Every structure is written in structure tokens, then in C-alpha cells.
Amino acid sequence: MTENPIFAEIQNTISAHDIVLYMKGNAKFPMCGFSGTVIQILKNLDVPFYDVDVLQSPEIREGIKAFTQWPTIPQLYIKGEFVGGCDIVREMFETGELQTLLKEKGVVKA
């Protein structure tokens, strides 16, 4: 079986950046409210992140869902680990779990 080139591209992207957000639109112009919510959380935490606009590539848009077996966008990755979508990220932020994860992963200073 040959390696899926879209999966390889996704893996390379999440390996190359500490925080990656697969979203609709981009950080400056989110194209859905859920993506916008995650952007606001990341900006609130003042962490740099790399955004991937899934609307620019149907292959990436479908590929990211298959890659994680998660049906929705946005999808947040921290240090290569899939964290979740909007509801999970918002809940983790509200409980402080997201901030703890960022510190544990060495993305923000303790």
C-alpha cells in the first residue's frame, strides 16, 4: 500500500509547527464562527500558530477529517497531537486544561 500523499502533507505540516489550526478561512479572516472562536482563544493565550485554510484545497479538507477520523473543522494540533475541535478547545480553555497542555508541551513559558 502506498502512503497517502495528503496524509504525508498533513503530517509534515503538524510536525513542522508547534501549533497548527486546520480551519475554514485564515487567522485574519475566519470563514466560520467555530474557526473564529478557536482563533480568539489562541490569540487570547498569545501563542503563535500556523493556520491552514481547508477551503483552499478540497483534498486537505477531506484528508484532515480522514487523518484524525474527526468529522468537523476546525481541528487544533499542539506539538503534533490532535487536541480537538471548537467545543473541546473552548471547554479546555475555560477549565485551564488548554493552558496546562501548552505549558506541558513547552509551547508557552510556565
C-alpha positions, -999 to 999 in steps of 0.1 A, spaced: 0 0 0 14 34 -9 14 62 15 -14 87 11 2 120 -1 -24 141 16 -17 124 49 20 129 44 15 166 37 -7 169 69 19 150 90 47 172 76 27 204 85 19 193 120 55 182 126 69 214 114 49 237 137 42 237 174 6 247 169 -14 241 138 -51 250 132 -69 235 103 -97 259 97 -121 275 73 -106 307 62 -74 321 78 -64 337 110 -72 372 97 -105 362 80 -121 331 96 -149 318 73 -169 302 101 -178 310 137 -162 279 151 -129 286 134 -131 322 147 -137 311 182 -106 289 182 -86 318 167 -98 341 195 -88 316 222 -53 312 207 -49 350 204 -61 354 240 -34 330 251 -9 349 230 6 318 213 19 317 178 2 292 155 2 281 119 -32 282 101 -42 260 72 -73 272 52 -91 240 42 -113 259 18 -83 263 -5 -79 226 -10 -107 200 -11 -81 173 -8 -68 188 25 -104 195 37 -114 159 33 -80 145 41 -78 161 75 -111 146 85 -99 111 75 -64 117 90 -79 122 125 -112 103 119 -128 136 132 -157 148 111 -155 186 116 -133 216 111 -116 234 128 -90 210 141 -62 220 165 -29 203 169 -3 210 196 32 196 191 18 170 167 -10 159 189 -47 163 178 -64 183 206 -99 186 191 -124 210 175 -141 242 187 -161 228 216 -133 208 231 -108 237 227 -133 261 243 -140 238 272 -103 231 277 -96 269 277 -124 276 302 -112 249 326 -75 259 322 -67 225 307 -55 241 274 -32 264 292 -17 235 312 -13 215 280 5 243 263 29 246 293 35 208 294 43 207 257 67 236 262 48 259 239 44 287 265 66 295 294 53 283 328 
